[in-house]
Amino acid sequence: MASVSEWSGVEAKALRLASRRSVREFAADLGVAVRTVSNWERLGESTRPRPDTQAILDTALSRLDPTAALRFEAVLSGDGRKVASLARGGPRLWEYETWAEDIERAVLAAAGQNFTFASDLLERWRTRWPVGELDDRGLYLFARTATLAGDLLRDRGVLVGPLSASRSYADARSVFNQLGVPRRVAQLDLSLAVVREMSGDLTGAATAYGQLAGDARLSDRDQHRARLWVGTSLDKQGLHEAAVPLMRSAIRGFDELNEPEDWGTAHQKLALLYRGAGDLEEAARMIEVAQSASGGASPMQRVRLDTARGHILLSDSASLGEGLVLLNGAAATAATYGMSHQLRAIERIRGILERGGAAVQFV
């Protein structure tokens, strides 16, 4: 059994690491202040806990299970590789499994626009351990968690700032880069470009999309998505003619890959391009194609489709009433599911319509 003749800050820290406790948890176990434990670890050999605390540390050491006692001895042995490994207070095997399961549950919840539940599932893991305490498996799960959290924040319109989609994506990108997973890094570059577009930086977004459209790190599908989004960025700048071939190229690519959801989304964006260019007949035809591909659309997809179709109908005085009905329905669904970015876009369309202008492009 491990033993200590006299405790110093070094032995106290070794005991904390062996028991896999945070400084706060270790202090609570011993009944001392967090600052006291921090001082022990900072001063090392030059500090000695009080006699009554020495006795508490002896008791804590005697209660370690055999595996933890071996960890304690390994930490004190001075083997740097062992110390680095044993110092980690990261997840245990069963926690990795539960974490991965909760990520998949969050994906399903997000698909149904249950943003609150999905966020709760992700945050319980994202904030559980400092990144420095995770091994490669934990880092991979952390990066996936941060990516999904970014998707949720993006869909809710929380785009910039310390607790935003851009911050979550940047955190995930940093970890995937550290792990050497180039495909994931490129996918996050694509997500960050989407945030730039949604934030109004159309020129910067178009440049980023253009670079990623031919990026070999990305799958064919993601390269086609980047090409489509170059087109949407150009369209929002009024460069309709330049955008059309890019969008049609993406549509052909999605068709060849048998990606019906992306194919339908591309037709929706092409419909909005024709609306902006004043070709309402072609816009109506393209939105019908998009709706035919929607199948079991999620609430998010329904809001986007109904807003796009309403947007087109509002451009013709003969279909103004029908367009308002669709827009009002889309707004109600967006409000129900907390889709604040889509709701803001709908309100902008309404505002411009009330002022007698042409409706703005829907994001």
N, C-alpha and C positions, 0 to 999 in steps of 0.2 A: 504493500500500500504506500502511495506517495506520502511524504511528510516534509515539513519545513521546521527548521530549528528556530528561526526568527524571520518574521515577515518584513519585507521591504516593498516598495512600490513595484519592483520587478516581479516578485512572486504573486503579489495581489493581481497584477495585470494578467499573469499567466493563468491564475485561477479563473478570472473572468472569461478569458478566451476559451479555456477548456470547458467551462460550463455554458459557453455560447450565449452569453448575456450581453445586452447593450450596457453602456455605462449607467444609464438610468435604472435599468432592471437590476443590475448588480448592486447598486447603491441601495435600492429598496429592499433587496434580499438581506443585506447586512444591517439595515437600519441606520445608514449614515447618509450624509448629504452628497448629492451628485458632485458638487465641487470638491469634496474630500477625495472621492475616487479619481477625479480628473487630476488632482494634485499629485496623488500617489503615482499615477502613470507618467505624468510630466517629469517628476523629480527622480523616479526610478530608485536606484540604490541609496540615494542620499536622504530618503525619507523612511520613517518607521511608523506604522500605525500605532495607536495607543494600546497599552496592555489589554484593556477590555476588548478592543477591536481585534487584537491578535488572537484572542480566544475564540471570537466569532469566526474569524478566518479559519482557525484550526477545525472548528465544527463543520464549516462549509466544505472544507477539503475532505474531511472524513466521510461526508455524505455523497461524494461523487461516485457515480457508477464506475465499474472497471474501465469502460471505454473512455470516459471523461478523464479518469485518473491517468490513463496512458497519454491522452492529449496533453494534460498538464505537464507530465514529465518530458514529453517531446518538445513543448514550447520552451521549457527551461534548458533543454539539451543544447540549444544554440544552433540546431540544424536549420539554416535559413529557409530551405525549401519546405521543411515540415512546418516551420512557424508560419510561413505565408499561407500554407494550405489550412492549417488548424485555426489560424486567426480568423478565417472567414466565418461569419455568423449567418451564412446564407441558407437557402432552402434545403430541406431534407428531401429524400426521394419521393415520399408520398406528397410533399408539398409541390414538387415539380408537376406531378400528375394532376393534382387538383388545379393548379395554375393553368395548365394547358386546357383542361376541361372548361374552366371559367372563360378563357379566351374564346373558345368555340361557342359557349352560351352567349357571350357578349355579341358575337357576330350574328347569331340568330335573332337576338333582341334588337340589334340595330337594324336588321333587315325589315323588321316590323315597326320601325320607328319608335321603339320603346327606349328612348335615349337615356332616361333616368336610370333604369335598371341596368342597361349596358354600361353606363358610366360607373355605377356603383361596383359592378363586377370587376371592372378594370382598375379602378382606383385602389381597391383593397389590396391589390398586388403591386401596383406601380409604386406605391409609397411604403411598402412593407420593409424593404431592405435598402440600405445605401448601395448605389451601383458598384462601389468599390468592394463590397462583400460578396458579389455574385461571381460564380465561375462562368465558363462559356455558355453552358446550357441556360443558366439563369439570365445571362446577358441577352441571349437570343429571345427568351420569353419576354424580358423587359422591353426590348426593342419592338417586338410585335405588339405588346400592350400599348406602348406609346404611339405606335402608328395608328392603331384602332381608335385610341383616345383622340388623336388628331382628326380622324375621319368624322367622329361624332361632333367634335367642336366645329369643324368646317360645315357640316350639314346644319348646325344650329346657328351658323353665322358668326361664331366667335373666332375671328380671323387673326388678329394680331395682339401682342401683349404677352406678359409673363405666363398667363394661364390660358393660352390660345392654341389654335390648330398649328400655327407656324412654329410655336415653341415646342409642342409635342413632336411634330415632324422633325425638327432640328435635333431634338434629343435622340430620337430613334435613329436618325441618319448617322449621328456621331457613333453610336454603339455598333450599328451594322458595319460602318467603316472600320472600326476597331477590330471587329470579328473577321473582316475580310470577306464580306458578302456583297460583291459589286452589284448584283441584280437588285437587291433590296435598296442599296444606296441610290441607284438610278431611279427606282420607283418613287423614292421619297423626293428626289429632285423634281419628278413629275408632279407630285402632290404639292410641293412648295410653289411650283409654277402656277398651279390651279389657284392657290391662295393669292398669289400676286394678281392674277386675272380678276378674281372675285373682289379684291381690294381696290381695283381700278387701274392697276399698272398694266395696261393693255400692251404697250410696246415691249416692256420688259418680259411679260409673259409670253408674247409671240416669239421673242428671241430665244427664250429658254425652251419652249416647245419645239422650235425649229431645230435646235441642237439635239434634242432628245429623239426627234423623229427618225434619225438615222443612227441612234446609239445602239451598238451591238450588245450592250449589257442588258437591254430590255428585250422582252419577248416580242414576237410579231404583233400580237394584240396591242401591247402597250405602245409600240411604235406607231401603229395606226391611230391609236387614241391621241397621241401627241400631234400627229398630222391633222387630225380633226380639230384639235384645240388651237392649232395655229390658225386654221380657217375661222374659228369662232372669234378669236382675238382680232383678226383682220376685219371680219364682218362688223364687229362693234365699233371699229374705227371708220366705218363707211367704205371700206375697200372691198366691195362685194365681188367684183370681177376676179380679183386676186384670190379670194377665199373659195370660190366655187370649185376649181379643179382639186384643191386640197381636200375639201369635204367629199367630193365624189371619189377620189382615190381611197380615202378612208372607208367609204361605203363598200367599194369593191373588195377591199382587204377584209372587212368584217364578213362579207358574203363568202369569200373563199375559206375563211376560218370557221364558218358556221357559228357565228356569234350573234344570235338574233337580238339580244338586248342592246348591244352596242350598235348594231345595224339600225334598229329603230330609233335610238337616241340620235344617231347621225342624221337620219331623215328629219327628225324634229328640228335640229339645228339648221339644216338646209332650208326647211320651211320658213324659219324665222329670217334667214338671210333673204329669201325671195320677198318676204313681207317688207323688209327694210329697203329692198331695191324697188318696191312698188309693183311687183308682179304677184298680185293677190291670187290669181288663178293657179299659178304654179305652187304658191305657198299652200293653198288649200289642198292641192293634190299631194304634196309632200307630207302634210300633217295627217292626212288619211292613211298614208303608207305607214307612218310612225305608229299610229293608233292600232293598225292591223297587226303590228308586231309586238304590242304591249303585253298580250296574254294576261297572266296573273300579276299585274303590275302592283308594286308596293305603294303605300301612301305617298312616298316621295316621288315616285315615277308618275303617279296620277296627278299630283300637284303640278309637276313640270309640264305634262302633256296638256292638261286642262288650261293652264296659264298660256301656253304657247298657242293653243287653238283659240282661246278667248282673245288673245293678243291680235291674231290674224282677223278674227271676226270684227273686232273693234275698229279695224282700219277701213271698214266699209259701212257707211251709214245705214245701208239696208239690213245689216246683220248686227247692229249695235246692241239691241236688246238681248239677243242670244249670247253675245260675247260677254255682256255684264253678268248674266246668270252664271256662266262658266267661271268667270273671274271671282265672283262672290263665293262660289262653291270651293274653288281652289284656296281662297283666303281662309275659309272656315276650317278646311283640313289642315292647312299650314299652321294655323293658330292652335288647333287641337294637339298637334304633335310637336309643337315648339320649333317649327322650321322658320326661324326668325329671318334668315337671309331671303328665303323665298317670299315671306310675308312683306318684307321691305320692298322687294322688287314689284310685287303686286300693288302696293300702296303708291309707288312711283308712277306706275301705269295709270292708276286711277286719278292721281293728282294732275298728270299731264292731260288726261282726257277731260277732266273738269275745267281745265284752263283752255280747252279747245285746240290742243296741239295733237300731234301724232304720238302714239304710244312709244315708249322707249323700248330698247332691246331687253328681253328677259334673260337673266343669267341662269 
